[in-house]
């Protein structure tokens, strides 16, 4: 639409030329309203503005009270023929206003996919121009790819490109199996995957930095981990044995024993009995 003018306005300026608002079309407010109220009167609110669409053509805007369309407007276009005073309705549409509640913009399905969306039985075709892949016959900087690149017609049609491998490596490094994972930070400093006997390095250019965990007791079993990842199930992690405290026999020092006489009541012992304390 070229622009909006109030009920008293008569001219609308466009980017190319000035369009004069036809007086007969501008005054046909009730005619325009009837184009909507004949369907449902309660859905039409106050008249908002009128727009000059061209010579003897104008669009009236009304508030919309239709449930679920907050901020939208009824747009009723009216027109009249040359040298005729009769105005007729051309079309009636529902258009969003400046504060209308709109649905989010359409996004292609390839861009809407998220990791984990693929389910059992789903098919996810790869685009022919996917930047993550390159033809299998193209020379690559990956030794594992170059070994089979000569098998044209026998090997894989496409292999991962440099961009695809770089993107994958960064995603793995920043993920839950990288060096910044909580389980890696809590593990002993020497318990890194690169020195673990259960660490299975990948082939090709990713070999120096990534491998697969093969420890059934580790939380990362069967997952790709970084060489500097780690956990408490490292093959060389040793638990320091507790030092046993030797129990020593009880020793009494009797070198300072002092003999003490004990008095008895008269008649309790004979006069020739030795007092207590004497051997």
Backbone as CSV, one residue per row, in Angstrom:
resi,resn,N_x,N_y,N_z,CA_x,CA_y,CA_z,C_x,C_y,C_z
1,UNK,0.832,-1.183,0.000,0.000,0.000,0.000,0.875,1.244,0.000
2,UNK,0.494,2.320,-0.775,1.343,3.498,-0.875,1.511,4.233,0.432
3,UNK,0.454,4.343,1.246,0.557,5.070,2.502,-0.817,5.275,3.096
4,UNK,-0.868,5.783,4.335,-2.126,5.961,5.048,-2.414,7.441,5.207
5,UNK,-3.701,7.781,5.156,-4.133,9.144,5.450,-5.356,9.056,6.346
6,UNK,-5.614,10.098,7.100,-6.757,10.111,7.996,-8.055,10.334,7.237
7,UNK,-9.142,10.356,8.008,-10.454,10.521,7.379,-10.597,11.858,6.659
8,UNK,-9.834,12.855,7.127,-9.948,14.173,6.520,-8.945,14.387,5.397
9,UNK,-8.031,13.454,5.217,-7.016,13.629,4.196,-7.555,13.330,2.817
10,UNK,-6.942,13.960,1.829,-7.397,13.768,0.469,-6.261,13.396,-0.475
11,UNK,-5.040,13.380,-0.027,-3.907,13.128,-0.916,-2.970,12.121,-0.260
12,UNK,-2.506,11.160,-1.035,-1.501,10.190,-0.591,-0.311,10.266,-1.528
13,UNK,0.886,10.418,-0.962,2.083,10.503,-1.781,2.735,9.124,-1.870
14,UNK,3.093,8.722,-3.049,3.787,7.459,-3.275,5.216,7.762,-3.686
15,UNK,6.018,6.685,-3.852,7.421,6.867,-4.220,7.559,7.405,-5.635
16,UNK,6.611,7.133,-6.503,6.726,7.524,-7.904,5.951,8.794,-8.233
17,UNK,4.747,8.925,-7.691,3.929,10.085,-8.034,2.910,10.329,-6.927
18,UNK,2.238,11.455,-7.027,1.214,11.810,-6.058,-0.136,11.327,-6.550
19,UNK,-0.822,10.507,-5.729,-2.128,9.965,-6.084,-3.180,10.705,-5.270
20,UNK,-4.135,11.267,-5.956,-5.208,12.002,-5.278,-6.281,11.033,-4.806
21,UNK,-6.640,11.156,-3.548,-7.676,10.304,-2.975,-9.034,10.734,-3.510
22,UNK,-9.705,9.817,-4.145,-11.010,10.121,-4.734,-12.014,10.414,-3.623
23,UNK,-12.721,11.569,-3.674,-13.663,11.919,-2.592,-14.797,10.922,-2.445
24,UNK,-15.333,10.435,-3.557,-16.449,9.495,-3.466,-16.009,8.187,-2.822
25,UNK,-14.838,7.727,-3.180,-14.321,6.480,-2.579,-13.985,6.686,-1.110
26,UNK,-13.459,7.873,-0.780,-13.106,8.146,0.615,-14.340,8.234,1.496
27,UNK,-15.462,8.715,0.948,-16.678,8.843,1.750,-17.458,7.535,1.883
28,UNK,-17.062,6.500,1.172,-17.812,5.240,1.179,-17.396,4.354,2.351
29,UNK,-17.383,4.926,3.550,-16.959,4.180,4.736,-17.971,3.093,5.083
30,UNK,-19.236,3.464,5.112,-20.249,2.484,5.495,-20.397,1.395,4.435
31,UNK,-20.212,1.760,3.170,-20.256,0.748,2.114,-19.128,-0.270,2.325
32,UNK,-17.938,0.249,2.625,-16.815,-0.642,2.860,-17.050,-1.516,4.095
33,UNK,-17.641,-0.921,5.126,-17.899,-1.690,6.342,-18.886,-2.830,6.063
34,UNK,-19.843,-2.576,5.209,-20.841,-3.606,4.916,-20.217,-4.817,4.227
35,UNK,-19.050,-4.616,3.591,-18.385,-5.747,2.954,-17.884,-6.769,3.951
36,UNK,-17.774,-6.372,5.221,-17.314,-7.293,6.266,-18.448,-7.636,7.220
37,UNK,-19.278,-6.667,7.553,-20.332,-6.900,8.553,-21.403,-7.852,8.065
38,UNK,-21.530,-7.991,6.760,-22.526,-8.946,6.284,-22.121,-10.379,6.589
39,UNK,-20.852,-10.591,6.889,-20.371,-11.916,7.295,-20.510,-12.073,8.804
40,UNK,-19.922,-11.142,9.560,-19.985,-11.195,11.029,-19.808,-9.778,11.567
41,UNK,-20.883,-9.112,11.964,-20.787,-7.711,12.407,-19.866,-7.516,13.606
42,UNK,-19.834,-8.472,14.535,-19.040,-8.294,15.754,-17.538,-8.317,15.492
43,UNK,-17.113,-8.728,14.313,-15.688,-8.815,14.011,-15.114,-7.498,13.495
44,UNK,-15.957,-6.494,13.229,-15.503,-5.231,12.652,-15.554,-4.142,13.712
45,UNK,-14.432,-3.408,13.853,-14.362,-2.318,14.817,-14.429,-0.967,14.145
46,UNK,-13.737,-0.005,14.756,-13.759,1.376,14.266,-12.980,1.508,12.961
47,UNK,-13.346,2.534,12.217,-12.632,2.864,10.984,-11.295,3.496,11.340
48,UNK,-10.222,3.008,10.749,-8.882,3.480,11.096,-8.382,4.532,10.125
49,UNK,-8.419,4.223,8.829,-7.860,5.136,7.832,-8.323,4.706,6.461
50,UNK,-7.967,5.512,5.474,-8.261,5.189,4.086,-6.996,5.411,3.275
51,UNK,-6.762,4.552,2.303,-5.543,4.565,1.514,-5.912,4.771,0.045
52,UNK,-5.236,5.694,-0.610,-5.437,5.899,-2.039,-4.590,4.892,-2.799
53,UNK,-5.231,3.971,-3.491,-4.522,2.937,-4.240,-4.241,3.371,-5.684
54,UNK,-5.018,4.258,-6.211,-4.873,4.724,-7.583,-6.009,5.662,-7.921
55,UNK,-6.167,5.989,-9.213,-7.254,6.855,-9.642,-8.603,6.177,-9.388
56,UNK,-9.409,6.827,-8.544,-10.755,6.351,-8.212,-10.748,4.969,-7.541
57,UNK,-9.655,4.647,-6.836,-9.543,3.389,-6.082,-8.999,3.709,-4.686
58,UNK,-9.636,3.183,-3.668,-9.200,3.424,-2.290,-9.479,2.189,-1.440
59,UNK,-8.712,2.063,-0.366,-8.877,0.948,0.570,-9.153,1.491,1.955
60,UNK,-10.251,1.057,2.550,-10.626,1.444,3.912,-10.138,0.380,4.888
61,UNK,-9.587,0.834,6.006,-9.060,-0.063,7.034,-9.927,0.035,8.286
62,UNK,-10.293,-1.112,8.825,-11.113,-1.201,10.033,-10.410,-2.100,11.053
63,UNK,-10.683,-1.821,12.330,-10.171,-2.687,13.391,-10.780,-4.078,13.265
64,UNK,-9.955,-5.079,13.596,-10.414,-6.468,13.518,-10.584,-7.026,14.928
65,UNK,-11.771,-7.550,15.210,-12.066,-8.177,16.503,-12.181,-9.693,16.378
66,UNK,-11.669,-10.218,15.302,-11.714,-11.658,15.093,-10.786,-12.345,16.095
67,UNK,-11.282,-13.322,16.859,-10.419,-13.993,17.852,-9.183,-14.601,17.200
68,UNK,-8.051,-14.369,17.840,-6.795,-14.917,17.325,-6.082,-14.014,16.355
69,UNK,-6.650,-12.854,16.022,-6.033,-11.939,15.055,-5.857,-10.562,15.686
70,UNK,-5.225,-10.524,16.808,-4.975,-9.268,17.501,-4.029,-8.385,16.680
71,UNK,-4.413,-7.133,16.509,-3.572,-6.197,15.769,-3.767,-6.242,14.266
72,UNK,-4.675,-7.087,13.766,-4.924,-7.158,12.327,-5.998,-6.138,11.944
73,UNK,-6.155,-5.950,10.624,-7.105,-4.967,10.120,-7.880,-5.538,8.942
74,UNK,-9.142,-5.163,8.912,-9.931,-5.464,7.725,-9.609,-4.413,6.664
75,UNK,-9.282,-4.853,5.460,-8.985,-3.946,4.353,-10.021,-4.169,3.254
76,UNK,-10.831,-3.134,3.008,-11.890,-3.219,2.000,-11.572,-2.217,0.898
77,UNK,-11.332,-2.711,-0.299,-10.998,-1.849,-1.435,-12.272,-1.526,-2.218
78,UNK,-12.461,-0.226,-2.464,-13.626,0.245,-3.227,-13.134,1.033,-4.440
79,UNK,-13.988,1.146,-5.423,-13.633,1.869,-6.646,-14.901,2.362,-7.329
80,UNK,-14.719,3.277,-8.276,-15.832,3.746,-9.095,-15.322,3.914,-10.531
81,UNK,-16.233,3.809,-11.474,-15.883,3.981,-12.880,-15.780,5.454,-13.240
82,UNK,-15.113,5.735,-14.344,-14.958,7.106,-14.805,-16.326,7.720,-15.095
83,UNK,-16.526,8.953,-14.606,-17.761,9.715,-14.780,-18.970,9.055,-14.103
84,UNK,-18.705,8.176,-13.132,-19.787,7.539,-12.382,-19.623,7.893,-10.911
85,UNK,-20.725,8.130,-10.237,-20.690,8.439,-8.822,-20.930,7.200,-7.965
86,UNK,-21.241,6.082,-8.586,-21.520,4.860,-7.843,-20.215,4.162,-7.458
87,UNK,-20.055,3.906,-6.187,-18.864,3.220,-5.660,-19.222,1.773,-5.361
88,UNK,-18.370,0.875,-5.755,-18.598,-0.557,-5.522,-17.400,-1.169,-4.786
89,UNK,-17.659,-2.306,-4.149,-16.601,-3.018,-3.420,-15.858,-3.939,-4.374
90,UNK,-14.515,-3.832,-4.360,-13.681,-4.700,-5.204,-13.289,-5.986,-4.468
91,UNK,-12.743,-5.846,-3.266,-12.314,-7.025,-2.508,-12.233,-6.696,-1.033
92,UNK,-12.275,-7.726,-0.227,-12.153,-7.604,1.226,-11.122,-8.616,1.715
93,UNK,-10.113,-8.125,2.412,-9.049,-9.003,2.908,-8.731,-8.640,4.350
94,UNK,-8.022,-9.524,5.003,-7.554,-9.312,6.374,-6.043,-9.156,6.335
95,UNK,-5.530,-7.997,6.789,-4.108,-7.694,6.701,-3.545,-7.418,8.092
96,UNK,-2.267,-7.763,8.316,-1.647,-7.470,9.618,-1.312,-5.998,9.751
97,UNK,-1.535,-5.461,10.954,-1.152,-4.096,11.252,0.243,-4.031,11.850
98,UNK,0.703,-2.834,12.230,2.060,-2.694,12.785,2.292,-3.523,14.045
99,UNK,1.241,-3.707,14.852,1.392,-4.464,16.098,0.722,-5.829,16.025
100,UNK,0.565,-6.347,14.830,-0.126,-7.629,14.664,0.738,-8.783,15.154
101,UNK,0.085,-9.790,15.678,0.751,-11.013,16.103,0.888,-11.915,14.887
102,UNK,2.123,-12.132,14.439,2.380,-12.880,13.218,3.065,-14.201,13.534
103,UNK,2.890,-15.154,12.654,3.600,-16.426,12.765,5.071,-16.211,12.402
104,UNK,5.975,-16.996,12.940,7.391,-16.845,12.568,7.612,-17.086,11.086
105,UNK,8.655,-16.481,10.563,8.966,-16.619,9.155,9.249,-18.065,8.766
106,UNK,8.903,-18.383,7.535,9.089,-19.743,7.056,10.575,-20.044,6.900
107,UNK,10.974,-21.204,7.386,12.372,-21.652,7.308,12.397,-22.983,6.576
108,UNK,13.261,-23.152,5.570,13.343,-24.443,4.866,13.609,-25.582,5.834
109,UNK,13.102,-26.759,5.502,13.201,-27.883,6.435,14.644,-28.259,6.706
110,UNK,15.552,-28.030,5.724,16.956,-28.362,5.965,17.543,-27.512,7.090
111,UNK,17.028,-26.277,7.241,17.544,-25.392,8.272,16.811,-25.572,9.607
112,UNK,15.655,-26.219,9.574,14.911,-26.447,10.817,15.379,-27.686,11.563
113,UNK,16.055,-28.588,10.878,16.477,-29.835,11.513,17.463,-29.569,12.638
114,UNK,17.315,-30.336,13.690,18.207,-30.262,14.833,18.749,-31.655,15.126
115,UNK,19.928,-31.739,15.742,20.449,-33.068,16.107,19.447,-33.818,16.965
116,UNK,19.193,-35.080,16.618,18.241,-35.900,17.354,16.855,-35.929,16.751
117,UNK,16.600,-35.125,15.700,15.272,-35.112,15.075,15.014,-36.363,14.243
118,UNK,16.050,-36.990,13.721,15.869,-38.165,12.874,15.436,-39.350,13.724
119,UNK,14.289,-39.945,13.373,13.760,-41.071,14.120,13.821,-42.356,13.323
120,UNK,13.311,-43.416,13.924,13.312,-44.726,13.279,12.419,-44.680,12.045
121,UNK,12.974,-45.096,10.914,12.221,-45.109,9.667,12.264,-43.817,8.889
122,UNK,12.828,-42.730,9.466,12.918,-41.452,8.753,14.050,-41.484,7.733
123,UNK,13.878,-40.728,6.662,14.910,-40.580,5.630,15.343,-39.126,5.583
124,UNK,16.654,-38.897,5.546,17.203,-37.553,5.499,18.122,-37.441,4.285
125,UNK,17.585,-37.070,3.124,18.436,-36.954,1.930,19.421,-35.799,2.066
126,UNK,20.611,-35.997,1.521,21.651,-34.977,1.546,21.626,-34.205,0.239
127,UNK,21.705,-32.889,0.332,21.667,-32.044,-0.862,22.883,-32.319,-1.746
128,UNK,22.717,-32.267,-3.071,23.856,-32.514,-3.975,24.998,-31.523,-3.780
129,UNK,24.682,-30.292,-3.337,25.709,-29.270,-3.161,26.084,-29.075,-1.694
130,UNK,25.919,-30.097,-0.882,26.267,-30.008,0.543,27.760,-29.713,0.675
131,UNK,28.087,-28.604,1.349,29.484,-28.193,1.496,30.289,-29.147,2.364
132,UNK,29.621,-29.987,3.131,30.347,-30.915,4.001,30.899,-32.115,3.253
133,UNK,30.474,-32.308,1.994,30.880,-33.463,1.207,31.587,-33.033,-0.063
134,UNK,32.441,-33.913,-0.554,33.159,-33.687,-1.807,33.172,-34.995,-2.580
135,UNK,33.237,-34.942,-3.911,33.285,-36.180,-4.702,34.449,-37.064,-4.281
136,UNK,34.230,-38.368,-4.296,35.260,-39.302,-3.844,36.501,-39.309,-4.706
137,UNK,36.409,-38.845,-5.941,37.571,-38.870,-6.828,38.420,-37.606,-6.714
138,UNK,37.962,-36.613,-5.946,38.724,-35.388,-5.791,39.837,-35.622,-4.774
139,UNK,41.042,-35.149,-5.087,42.156,-35.314,-4.163,41.850,-34.585,-2.864
140,UNK,42.232,-35.190,-1.773,41.931,-34.644,-0.464,43.205,-34.575,0.348
141,UNK,43.179,-33.746,1.391,44.325,-33.681,2.303,44.229,-34.726,3.397
142,UNK,43.221,-35.585,3.321,43.043,-36.652,4.296,43.678,-37.926,3.744
143,UNK,44.721,-38.459,4.375,45.386,-39.672,3.855,44.431,-40.840,3.690
144,UNK,43.474,-40.975,4.610,42.534,-42.088,4.503,41.678,-41.979,3.255
145,UNK,41.407,-40.752,2.806,40.619,-40.551,1.593,41.478,-40.808,0.362
146,UNK,42.716,-40.344,0.375,43.586,-40.498,-0.783,43.894,-41.961,-1.086
147,UNK,43.860,-42.809,-0.055,44.154,-44.218,-0.275,43.121,-44.897,-1.157
148,UNK,41.879,-44.384,-1.143,40.828,-45.019,-1.930,40.349,-44.133,-3.064
149,UNK,40.972,-42.975,-3.251,40.492,-42.060,-4.277,40.672,-42.628,-5.671
150,UNK,41.619,-43.525,-5.858,41.856,-44.089,-7.190,40.824,-45.143,-7.547
151,UNK,40.043,-45.625,-6.575,39.064,-46.675,-6.837,37.779,-46.075,-7.390
152,UNK,37.885,-45.354,-8.482,36.728,-44.720,-9.075,35.704,-45.773,-9.489
153,UNK,34.500,-45.623,-8.974,33.452,-46.592,-9.262,33.372,-47.695,-8.238
154,UNK,34.400,-47.865,-7.426,34.408,-48.919,-6.411,34.299,-48.349,-4.994
155,UNK,34.829,-47.136,-4.828,34.787,-46.530,-3.501,33.511,-45.770,-3.261
156,UNK,33.530,-44.896,-2.258,32.356,-44.098,-1.918,32.189,-42.965,-2.921
157,UNK,30.948,-42.673,-3.313,30.747,-41.575,-4.269,31.204,-40.229,-3.723
158,UNK,30.955,-39.995,-2.411,31.356,-38.730,-1.800,31.997,-38.985,-0.447
159,UNK,32.920,-38.118,-0.094,33.606,-38.197,1.198,33.516,-36.817,1.852
160,UNK,33.889,-36.745,3.111,33.817,-35.471,3.816,34.868,-34.512,3.286
161,UNK,34.454,-33.275,3.048,35.365,-32.237,2.595,36.129,-31.670,3.783
162,UNK,37.097,-30.793,3.479,37.842,-30.153,4.554,36.905,-29.348,5.450
163,UNK,35.956,-28.642,4.848,34.992,-27.869,5.631,34.146,-28.770,6.512
164,UNK,33.746,-29.923,5.983,32.941,-30.843,6.773,33.706,-31.404,7.958
165,UNK,34.969,-31.747,7.742,35.771,-32.289,8.849,36.062,-31.231,9.901
166,UNK,36.335,-30.003,9.449,36.599,-28.922,10.401,35.379,-28.630,11.254
167,UNK,34.208,-28.602,10.631,32.978,-28.353,11.370,32.708,-29.475,12.367
168,UNK,32.938,-30.710,11.949,32.719,-31.855,12.838,33.679,-31.832,14.010
169,UNK,34.954,-31.548,13.731,35.956,-31.521,14.798,35.631,-30.453,15.835
170,UNK,35.208,-29.296,15.382,34.882,-28.225,16.327,33.664,-28.583,17.166
171,UNK,32.678,-29.217,16.541,31.468,-29.610,17.278,31.797,-30.655,18.339
172,UNK,32.616,-31.633,17.980,32.994,-32.654,18.952,33.833,-32.061,20.078
173,UNK,34.744,-31.161,19.731,35.648,-30.594,20.736,34.881,-29.756,21.759
174,UNK,33.833,-29.068,21.297,33.054,-28.215,22.185,31.924,-28.972,22.883
175,UNK,31.729,-30.245,22.571,30.608,-31.003,23.098,30.863,-31.632,24.461
176,UNK,30.016,-32.598,24.796,30.077,-33.235,26.112,31.226,-34.230,26.246
177,UNK,31.949,-34.481,25.163,33.060,-35.441,25.217,34.393,-34.768,24.930
178,UNK,34.443,-33.450,25.154,35.658,-32.686,24.950,36.380,-32.402,26.255
179,UNK,37.427,-31.595,26.217,38.229,-31.342,27.432,37.514,-30.496,28.470
180,UNK,36.466,-29.758,28.057,35.785,-28.890,29.015,34.572,-29.554,29.651
181,UNK,34.334,-30.828,29.363,33.203,-31.526,29.957,33.401,-31.651,31.476
182,UNK,32.334,-31.590,32.264,32.472,-31.667,33.724,33.209,-32.919,34.189
183,UNK,32.958,-34.070,33.523,33.613,-35.302,33.958,35.114,-35.254,33.681
184,UNK,35.522,-34.535,32.624,36.940,-34.402,32.321,37.626,-33.456,33.298
185,UNK,36.928,-32.394,33.684,37.520,-31.449,34.633,37.657,-32.052,36.024
186,UNK,36.769,-32.995,36.363,36.814,-33.610,37.687,37.787,-34.782,37.758
187,UNK,38.241,-35.277,36.624,39.149,-36.429,36.598,40.565,-36.005,36.979
188,UNK,41.411,-36.948,37.413,42.810,-36.606,37.679,43.477,-35.997,36.453
189,UNK,44.427,-35.120,36.659,45.052,-34.389,35.551,45.751,-35.328,34.574
190,UNK,46.264,-36.439,35.086,46.964,-37.385,34.211,46.014,-38.347,33.507
191,UNK,44.741,-38.347,33.886,43.785,-39.298,33.303,43.192,-38.734,32.021
192,UNK,44.019,-38.615,30.981,43.569,-38.128,29.678,43.404,-39.303,28.731
193,UNK,42.453,-39.185,27.809,42.121,-40.303,26.931,43.292,-40.738,26.056
194,UNK,44.148,-39.799,25.679,45.263,-40.137,24.797,46.179,-41.192,25.413
195,UNK,46.262,-41.258,26.739,47.113,-42.228,27.398,46.360,-43.410,27.974
196,UNK,45.093,-43.567,27.604,44.269,-44.650,28.150,44.323,-45.864,27.233
197,UNK,44.398,-47.046,27.810,44.439,-48.264,27.019,43.146,-48.583,26.305
198,UNK,42.048,-47.970,26.719,40.749,-48.199,26.076,40.459,-47.197,24.966
199,UNK,41.427,-46.328,24.674,41.249,-45.278,23.662,41.567,-45.832,22.282
200,UNK,40.596,-45.732,21.351,40.760,-46.234,19.993,40.834,-45.046,19.044
201,UNK,42.012,-44.640,18.572,42.146,-43.454,17.722,41.404,-43.623,16.389
202,UNK,40.868,-42.509,15.894,40.234,-42.516,14.588,41.282,-42.588,13.484
203,UNK,40.815,-42.839,12.265,41.716,-42.871,11.114,41.715,-41.509,10.437
204,UNK,42.684,-41.271,9.575,42.725,-40.064,8.777,43.218,-38.855,9.541
205,UNK,42.817,-37.682,9.052,43.318,-36.432,9.612,42.784,-36.151,11.014
206,UNK,41.719,-36.831,11.448,41.189,-36.626,12.789,41.884,-37.488,13.837
207,UNK,42.777,-38.350,13.400,43.422,-39.287,14.325,44.185,-38.599,15.458
208,UNK,44.939,-37.517,15.208,45.704,-36.927,16.330,44.846,-36.358,17.450
209,UNK,43.608,-36.030,17.160,42.810,-35.324,18.164,41.604,-36.092,18.667
210,UNK,41.186,-37.175,17.968,39.938,-37.843,18.342,40.079,-39.356,18.306
211,UNK,39.275,-39.985,19.118,39.203,-41.432,19.147,37.877,-41.870,19.742
212,UNK,37.705,-43.183,19.899,36.478,-43.747,20.452,36.812,-44.449,21.757
213,UNK,35.973,-44.223,22.773,36.169,-44.882,24.058,35.653,-46.315,23.974
214,UNK,36.468,-47.262,24.447,36.082,-48.666,24.424,35.979,-49.293,25.791
215,UNK,35.855,-48.473,26.821,35.757,-48.993,28.189,34.283,-49.125,28.555
216,UNK,33.831,-50.356,28.771,32.422,-50.604,29.045,31.961,-49.931,30.334
217,UNK,32.883,-49.636,31.244,32.518,-49.023,32.509,32.591,-47.497,32.469
218,UNK,33.083,-46.946,31.382,33.200,-45.493,31.271,31.894,-44.897,30.743
219,UNK,31.532,-43.699,31.166,30.299,-43.073,30.665,30.372,-42.722,29.181
220,UNK,31.579,-42.663,28.612,31.745,-42.319,27.192,31.922,-43.554,26.321
221,UNK,31.607,-44.729,26.821,31.794,-45.952,26.040,31.048,-45.873,24.698
222,UNK,31.764,-46.130,23.604,31.170,-46.082,22.275,31.025,-44.690,21.709
223,UNK,31.538,-43.659,22.389,31.417,-42.275,21.936,32.769,-41.759,21.456
224,UNK,32.706,-40.802,20.510,33.927,-40.139,20.059,34.346,-39.137,21.127
225,UNK,35.580,-39.240,21.573,36.103,-38.352,22.604,37.368,-37.686,22.086
226,UNK,37.708,-36.544,22.670,38.948,-35.880,22.308,40.113,-36.524,23.052
227,UNK,41.296,-36.347,22.499,42.478,-36.943,23.126,42.734,-36.360,24.507
228,UNK,42.305,-35.106,24.728,42.514,-34.482,26.038,41.277,-34.552,26.922
229,UNK,40.292,-35.383,26.530,39.163,-35.672,27.409,39.648,-36.635,28.495
230,UNK,38.858,-36.887,29.488,39.284,-37.798,30.531,38.146,-38.140,31.472
231,UNK,38.370,-39.198,32.258,37.389,-39.589,33.265,38.077,-40.471,34.294
232,UNK,37.331,-40.859,35.307,37.898,-41.673,36.380,38.088,-43.126,36.037
233,UNK,37.649,-43.550,34.817,37.810,-44.949,34.409,39.045,-45.144,33.547
234,UNK,39.987,-44.226,33.621,41.243,-44.330,32.857,41.968,-45.624,33.215
235,UNK,42.567,-46.258,32.209,43.190,-47.566,32.438,44.371,-47.503,33.397
236,UNK,45.000,-46.339,33.514,46.196,-46.247,34.351,45.938,-45.513,35.665
237,UNK,44.701,-45.240,35.962,44.387,-44.583,37.235,44.525,-45.606,38.356
238,UNK,45.344,-45.288,39.336,45.589,-46.184,40.465,45.098,-45.515,41.737
239,UNK,44.490,-46.320,42.567,44.052,-45.834,43.864,45.146,-46.120,44.868
240,UNK,45.632,-45.092,45.543,46.717,-45.279,46.503,46.212,-46.113,47.681
241,UNK,46.946,-47.223,48.017,46.502,-48.056,49.149,46.678,-47.323,50.473
242,UNK,45.758,-47.566,51.336,45.858,-46.949,52.658,46.977,-47.604,53.458
243,UNK,47.766,-46.800,54.154,48.880,-47.297,54.956,48.332,-47.967,56.224
244,UNK,48.657,-49.254,56.362,48.171,-49.996,57.533,48.953,-49.588,58.784
245,UNK,48.268,-49.352,59.868,48.896,-48.972,61.136,49.208,-50.243,61.918
246,UNK,50.501,-50.471,62.168,50.925,-51.682,62.874,50.546,-51.586,64.354
247,UNK,49.852,-52.614,64.830,49.451,-52.630,66.232,50.597,-53.172,67.082
248,UNK,51.052,-52.353,67.996,52.162,-52.730,68.880,51.616,-53.296,70.191
249,UNK,52.352,-54.281,70.808,51.896,-54.842,72.098,51.999,-53.805,73.207
250,UNK,51.138,-53.963,74.188,51.149,-53.041,75.328,52.344,-53.350,76.225
251,UNK,53.106,-52.332,76.561,54.324,-52.494,77.380,54.147,-51.682,78.662
252,UNK,54.442,-52.303,79.771,54.354,-51.621,81.051,55.760,-51.423,81.595
253,UNK,56.035,-50.250,82.100,57.331,-49.927,82.688,57.203,-50.079,84.207
254,UNK,57.795,-51.171,84.793,57.699,-51.398,86.228,58.983,-51.060,86.957
255,UNK,59.849,-50.281,86.277,61.135,-49.941,86.929,60.949,-48.934,88.057
256,UNK,59.838,-48.242,88.045,59.595,-47.228,89.069,58.470,-47.624,90.024
257,UNK,58.249,-48.943,90.214,57.191,-49.385,91.106,57.625,-49.151,92.557
258,UNK,56.794,-48.568,93.367,57.105,-48.260,94.750,56.245,-49.127,95.673
259,UNK,56.853,-49.783,96.642,56.121,-50.638,97.586,55.398,-49.779,98.610
260,UNK,54.121,-50.079,98.781,53.302,-49.308,99.723,52.678,-50.272,100.721
261,UNK,52.844,-50.001,102.028,52.251,-50.826,103.066,50.789,-50.487,103.274
262,UNK,49.984,-51.491,103.503,48.551,-51.296,103.722,48.224,-51.753,105.136
263,UNK,47.615,-50.886,105.911,47.286,-51.244,107.298,46.016,-52.053,107.305
264,UNK,45.939,-53.001,108.209,44.739,-53.825,108.342,44.128,-53.566,109.727
265,UNK,42.924,-53.882,109.871,42.286,-53.728,111.184,42.839,-54.787,112.142
266,UNK,42.872,-54.470,113.428,43.456,-55.436,114.409,42.767,-56.787,114.342
267,UNK,43.598,-57.823,114.276,43.073,-59.177,114.304,42.729,-59.736,112.956
268,UNK,42.834,-58.890,111.864,42.447,-59.390,110.543,43.541,-60.248,109.945
269,UNK,44.805,-59.978,110.311,45.922,-60.775,109.794,46.824,-61.121,110.956
270,UNK,47.649,-62.094,110.719,48.591,-62.494,111.753,49.730,-61.488,111.799
271,UNK,50.392,-61.439,112.881,51.470,-60.466,113.058,52.654,-60.756,112.189
272,UNK,52.774,-62.008,111.694,53.927,-62.332,110.872,53.641,-62.220,109.377
273,UNK,52.405,-61.681,108.936,52.069,-61.562,107.512,52.726,-60.301,106.939
274,UNK,53.268,-60.434,105.775,53.927,-59.292,105.116,52.875,-58.311,104.631
275,UNK,53.180,-57.052,104.753,52.250,-56.048,104.232,52.136,-56.122,102.725
276,UNK,51.005,-55.587,102.133,50.832,-55.586,100.679,51.902,-54.730,100.038
277,UNK,52.316,-55.134,98.945,53.349,-54.399,98.211,54.648,-55.124,98.216
278,UNK,54.850,-56.065,99.059,56.079,-56.844,99.102,55.863,-58.127,98.318
279,UNK,56.874,-58.487,97.582,56.770,-59.715,96.842,56.960,-60.909,97.702
